[in-house]
Structures are given as C-alpha cells and as structure tokens.
C-alpha cells in the first residue's frame, strides 16, 4: 500500500489539496498498477516560519 506524505505550506485551500490528492493518487495508481483505494495521501501543513529554502525562511520571501 503506497503512502504519500505531502508537506505543504499552511494556507492552501481544501479544494487545492483535494485536487493534488486526486492527481497524485491517479498517477501512483497508474504507474504502480494498483487500485486507487490502496493509495494513501496525507498532507502536513507547515508554517512558513518553519520552512527554509537556501537557509532562508520562506516567510521572509512571501509578500
């Protein structure tokens, strides 16, 4: 059973997460030749202040 853990900046809408989960599930299902019901997708919301790229918090780059 594939388990996909997606870490994403907090603030994305439920609709966006639903669509991401749908697309990830479809892709894994197709490539792994497994039923969609066997694929788990979990989102972890991360605060911008806790997410760093290149040593800098993405909070400081958000407008």
Secondary structure as GFF3:
##gff-version 3
##sequence-region A 1 63
A	DSSP	beta_strand	3	9	.	.	.	ID=ss1
A	DSSP	alpha_helix	14	32	.	.	.	ID=ss2
A	DSSP	three_ten_helix	36	38	.	.	.	ID=ss3
A	DSSP	beta_strand	40	46	.	.	.	ID=ss4
A	DSSP	three_ten_helix	48	50	.	.	.	ID=ss5
A	DSSP	beta_strand	52	53	.	.	.	ID=ss6
A	DSSP	beta_strand	56	57	.	.	.	ID=ss7
A	DSSP	three_ten_helix	58	61	.	.	.	ID=ss8
###
